């Protein structure tokens, strides 16, 4: 029997690629380059499944441009806003993602960003490496502590909950949050977290604001110039969610003017490009989308894709189907 023909748009962990090759007729991206629109069109018309990542852009025009052989878009990651979901549904495509496996890893990174920007760790390391450090002194590079501060969270999903647990139990932080729907008190047991009615209410009282909302039209530039102005001048903004949630130009202006104290970013609106003004600032920590970047998590994500693809071609419902 013919094995399903699948293509993987980027290099994945070796163990995952081997698992795929054992079950399917696989084409790998040997030099790990980003697919062009033409390469993606070839993938959609020439393969039974496309195993995609957040670095791909699969819009409605691309999906509708030619007769599709592809029946499954299996995304490596929780988010799937890089895929035109309405077009996929219209064309009868199945779309899957990889929830759950990156919760702890991304929560760890959110805390890492909070600590780095509050304690000026990136700035300090650059000073040491450049030979500019002149030795310890009482007034050198004074930062802010996390302990006892208020953490505001926007979007209380799995990752946000894991961040709240770490912040509350590890640093004694007070948790306030906004979520589009009411969160059952049982989910907040032990956190003493306060659910606010609006995003603005969270921003106004938080020392740190951590974003955990999905991407898409509803959340694009959720944090804009007006919302940044509602934050406290000593507050820090942390984004491990989606780059487009923050208006990066407005953020750069807010950092320059002292509207807020600093920011820690792991995601950007036009990755891998970053708003140039942010690159020159010492009060912002910039990481290259490392939220899920541990061996355990990246392999776990890949094996979740293997399970989804296997279930689909075996005639079963994929466990992580979103369309």
N, C-alpha and C positions, 0 to 999 in steps of 0.2 A: 504494500500500500504506500502511496506517495506521502512523504512526510511534508507537513506544512512548511512553506517557504517564508522565513522571517528575516528581517533586517534590523540591526541594532545601530542607532544613529550615533552613539559615542562609545568609547571603550568603557567596559564595566569591570568590576573585580574579576580576576581570573577564574575563581571558583564558580562564579555565576555564568560566565561565558562557557565554561566546560559543561555545566549542567544544561545549558541551552543546546549546545552542540550534540549532546548525547540523545536529545529528544527530537530535534528539528533540523531542517535544512537551513543553516544559519549563514548569513553574510555579516561580517563584522566590519567595523570602521577601523582599519589597521593603524592609520596615523592619527586617529582621534580628532579630526578636523570638524568644525561646524558644518552641517549640511547647507548647501545653497538651496535656493527655491527649486532649481531644476533637479537637484539630487533628491529632494524631498518628493517632488512630483514623480520621479522615477520609482521611488520607494513605494509610494501609494498605488501606483499603477502596475507594479511588477512583483509585489510580494503579498502574501496572505495576511501578514501582520507587521506592523511597524512598532518597534520598541523605542519609545521616544523619551526625551528628558525636557526639563524646564528651559533648556537653552535653545530648543527648537521653537519655531513659530508655525503653527498649522492653522491657517485661517480659512474662512469659508470660501474665498476665491480659489485657494489652492485645492481644497477638497472638491470643489465643483468643476474644476478646470478640465478634467478628463475622466473617462470611465474608470472606476476604482476596482482593482483586484483586492485591495486591502479590506478586511472585514473587522480587524481589531487594532485599536491604538492602545497599547499597553504602556502607560506612563510610569517612569521611574521617579517617584516622589509623591508627596501628599497633594500638592497643588496641581491643577490641570487647567489653569486659566491661559496657558499657552496654546490650548486647543479650542477651536470654535465649537463649543458644545452643541449649540443649536443646529449648526450645519451637520455635525456628526449624527445627531439624532434624526434629522431630516433624511439623511442618506442611509440610515440603518446601520451605522457603525457602532460597534461596542467600544466603550472607553473604560479603562480601569486605572486605578492609582495604587499607592502603597501606604496606607495609613498605619498608625500605631508604632511601627518599628523605629521611627526617628524621634519619638516624643522626648525621651530622656536626654538624648544627645543634643537636641536643639535647645532644650531647657537649660542644660549646662552652659551652652554658648551664650544664651541671653544673660546669665549671671556673670559669665566671663566679661562680656561687654560692659555690664554695669560696674564691675570692679575696675576694669581697665580705665574707663573714662572718669570714674569718680576719684581714683587714686593716681591718675595721670601716668599710668604705666607705659603706654606707648610713647608718650613724650619723654619720659624718663629713660627708656631704653635707647631711644634715638640720641639722647644727650650723652649717654655712656659710650655708645658705639662711635660717635663722632669725636670723642676726646674732649668734649666741652664740660664734662663734670669736674668741678673743682673741689669736691669733698663735702662731707656732711656739714650742715649748718641749720640752726633752728628754724629759719624762715624759708628754707629751700623747698620748692615744689609742693606747697601745701595743697592737699586735696580735700575730699569729703568722704566720710564713712557711710556705709550702708546701714549699719546696725541701728535699729530703732526708727528708721525713716519710713515714709509712706510710699508704697509701690502702687501705682495705678496701672491697671491692665485693661487693654481694649481687645475684647473678644476672648471669652472664657471657654476655649476648647481644651483638648487633652494637653497640648503643649503649655498653654497658659496656666492650666491647673498645676502642672509639674513645676513651672516657674514659681507660682505662688507658694507651693509647699516648701521649696528650697529657700525662698526669701523669708517666709514667716518662721519656719522652724530653725533655719540656719542662721538668720540674721535678726530675728525678732522684728521683722518689718510688718507694719500694718498694711493690709491689702484692701484696696478699693477697686472696683471694676465696672465696666460696662459690657453688656452682651445684648444682642438684638432680641433675644428671648429671655424670659426669666429662668434662672438657674435654680434647680431644686435644692433646698437647704441641705439635704443629705449629701450632695456632691461637695459641699463646702465644709463638711464636718472637720473640726479641729483647726480651721483656718481663721475663724472669726472675721471672714471677709464680708465687706459691705457692697451690695450691688447698687449702683447708681442708675438713675433714669436716663442720663445723657452722657455723651462723650465729654462735653464741656465741664460737667460736674466732676468727672475724674481728673481732667487736666488741671483744674483750679486748685486741687488740694494735694497733688502728688509731688514728691521729691524726685521720683523716677517714674517714667511712663514707658511701658513695654507693650509693643504692638504685636498682636496675635490674630489679626483678622484676615480673612481670605482676600485674594486679589479679585479684580473684576470692576465693572463699570460703577457698581454701588459704592466701592471703597476707594476708587482712584482719587488721590489727593485728599483723602479723609483728613490728613494732617496738612493743612494749608497755612497761609499767612495768618488768617484770623484765629485759627485754633492754636497756633504757636504762641500768639499774643496772649492767649488765655492761660498759658503755663506760667509757673512761678519763675522768676529770674535766676534762681539757684537750681532749677530742675534740669534733668537730663532725659533725653529721648533715646529709646532703644528700639531698633527695628530688626527682627529676625523673621518677619512675615513675608511680605512682598514689597518690592521696591516702589511700585507705583502708588502705594498707600501714602507715601510722603511726597510732597512737592519739594524736590531737592533744592531748587533755586530759592524758594521761600525759607527753607531750612538754613541754607548758607547765609542768607541775609540776617536771620534771627541769631545765628551764632556770631556773626560779625558785630551786630549791634548790642549784644548782651541781653537779648530778649530771653534766651535760655542759656544755661551754663555750658552745655555740651551735648554730644550725641555719640552713640555707638551704633554703627551700621554694618550689617552682614549682607544686605541685599540692596539692589539699585534698580531704577526704572529702566535703564537701557544697558544692562549688563552685556559685556564687561566694561562699558564706559561708565565713568563716574563724573558727576558735575565738577568741572575743573576747580571752582572756588573751594570745594570741600577738601581737595587734595593738599591745599596750602595751609590748612588750619591745624593748630595744635590741639584744640579743644574738641576734636572729633576723632574717634577710633574707626578705622575702615578695615574690614576683613573681606576676603574674597569668597563669599558665599560658603562658609564652612559649617553651617548649621548641622548637617548630617555627616560631616566628614570624619568618621571614625571607621576603622576596618569592620568592626562588628555591625555597625548600622548600615554601611554601604552594602555589605554582603547580605544583610537581612532584607534590605529593600529589593535587591536583585532577586533573591530567592522568592520574594513575594510576587514579583513579576512572573517568574517561572511558574509559580502555582496558578496565577491567573491565566497565562497563556495555555498551560496544560489543560486546565479545566475547560476553557473555551473550545479547544480543538478536540477534546474528548466528548463534547456535546453536553457539558454540565454548565451550570451557572457560575461564572467567575466570582470568587469570594469578595472581590473589591470593585465590583462594577459600579460606575457612576452614571453611565448612559447605556 
